[in-house]
Amino acid sequence: MLKVNAANCRPALNQYNGDYLNLSLVLAGGSALVTYALYTVEKGGHLIYTIIPAAYGIFRYLQLILRGKNGEPIEVFSKDFQLWIVSLLFLIGIAWEVYKK
């Protein structure tokens, strides 16, 4: 995650193992995805189709972070074309469901 100068940003990060932080990040992403999937299933309609771009976006972001493309989330997002495309698809799916009437 932060790796370089982590202690300068947050001294508490010295207390954690890098593998623990990576596992926590993966678990948080998975939990967010499961929660979103349950929400879309409960709401019904075509909102369920937005699970696909949401899942791809979360997995792509985790892949970039775990490969060492660290930094501010906005920087990581702005430099990755696949994240731009999947975000656009996600937003189109949401807009379609909200404004379809």
C-alpha positions as CSV (number, residue, x, y, z in Angstrom):
1,M,0.0,0.0,0.0
2,L,2.0,3.1,1.2
3,K,5.3,1.2,1.6
4,V,7.6,4.1,1.0
5,N,7.5,6.7,3.8
6,A,4.5,5.0,5.4
7,A,5.7,5.9,8.9
8,N,5.9,9.5,7.9
9,C,2.2,9.6,6.8
10,R,0.8,7.5,9.6
11,P,3.1,6.1,12.4
12,A,0.5,3.5,13.2
13,L,1.3,1.8,9.9
14,N,4.6,0.6,11.4
15,Q,2.6,-1.7,13.6
16,Y,1.0,-3.6,10.7
17,N,2.4,-6.3,8.4
18,G,2.1,-5.5,4.7
19,D,0.4,-8.9,4.0
20,Y,-2.1,-8.1,6.7
21,L,-2.9,-4.7,5.1
22,N,-3.3,-6.3,1.7
23,L,-5.6,-9.0,3.1
24,S,-7.7,-6.3,4.8
25,L,-8.0,-4.5,1.5
26,V,-9.1,-7.6,-0.4
27,L,-11.6,-8.5,2.4
28,A,-13.0,-4.9,2.3
29,G,-13.4,-5.0,-1.5
30,G,-15.1,-8.4,-1.3
31,S,-17.4,-7.3,1.4
32,A,-18.4,-4.2,-0.6
33,L,-19.1,-6.3,-3.6
34,V,-21.2,-8.8,-1.8
35,T,-23.2,-6.0,-0.1
36,Y,-23.8,-4.3,-3.4
37,A,-24.8,-7.5,-5.0
38,L,-27.4,-8.2,-2.3
39,Y,-28.7,-4.7,-2.6
40,T,-29.2,-5.0,-6.4
41,V,-30.9,-8.4,-6.0
42,E,-33.3,-6.9,-3.4
43,K,-34.1,-3.9,-5.6
44,G,-34.7,-6.1,-8.6
45,G,-35.0,-4.8,-12.1
46,H,-32.1,-4.3,-14.4
47,L,-29.9,-2.9,-11.6
48,I,-28.6,-6.4,-11.1
49,Y,-26.6,-6.0,-14.4
50,T,-24.4,-3.4,-12.8
51,I,-22.9,-6.0,-10.6
52,I,-20.6,-7.1,-13.5
53,P,-18.9,-3.7,-14.0
54,A,-18.8,-3.1,-10.2
55,A,-17.0,-6.5,-9.7
56,Y,-14.6,-5.9,-12.5
57,G,-13.8,-2.4,-11.2
58,I,-13.1,-3.7,-7.7
59,F,-11.0,-6.6,-9.0
60,R,-9.1,-4.3,-11.4
61,Y,-8.3,-1.8,-8.7
62,L,-7.1,-4.5,-6.3
63,Q,-5.0,-5.9,-9.1
64,L,-3.3,-2.6,-9.7
65,I,-2.7,-2.0,-6.0
66,L,-1.3,-5.5,-5.3
67,R,1.0,-5.2,-8.3
68,G,2.6,-2.2,-6.8
69,K,0.8,0.7,-8.6
70,N,0.4,2.5,-5.3
71,G,-0.6,6.0,-4.7
72,E,-3.7,8.1,-4.2
73,P,-6.8,6.3,-5.4
74,I,-7.6,9.2,-7.7
75,E,-4.2,8.9,-9.3
76,V,-4.5,5.2,-9.8
77,F,-8.0,5.6,-11.3
78,S,-7.0,8.5,-13.6
79,K,-4.1,6.5,-15.1
80,D,-5.9,3.3,-15.9
81,F,-8.0,3.2,-19.0
82,Q,-9.9,0.0,-18.0
83,L,-11.1,1.6,-14.8
84,W,-12.4,4.6,-16.8
85,I,-14.3,2.3,-19.1
86,V,-15.8,0.1,-16.4
87,S,-16.8,3.2,-14.4
88,L,-18.5,4.6,-17.5
89,L,-20.4,1.3,-18.0
90,F,-21.4,1.3,-14.4
91,L,-22.7,4.8,-14.5
92,I,-24.6,4.1,-17.7
93,G,-26.2,1.1,-16.1
94,I,-27.2,3.1,-13.0
95,A,-28.6,6.0,-15.1
96,W,-30.5,3.6,-17.3
97,E,-32.2,2.0,-14.3
98,V,-33.0,5.4,-12.7
99,Y,-34.2,7.3,-15.7
100,K,-35.7,4.6,-17.9
101,K,-39.3,5.8,-17.4
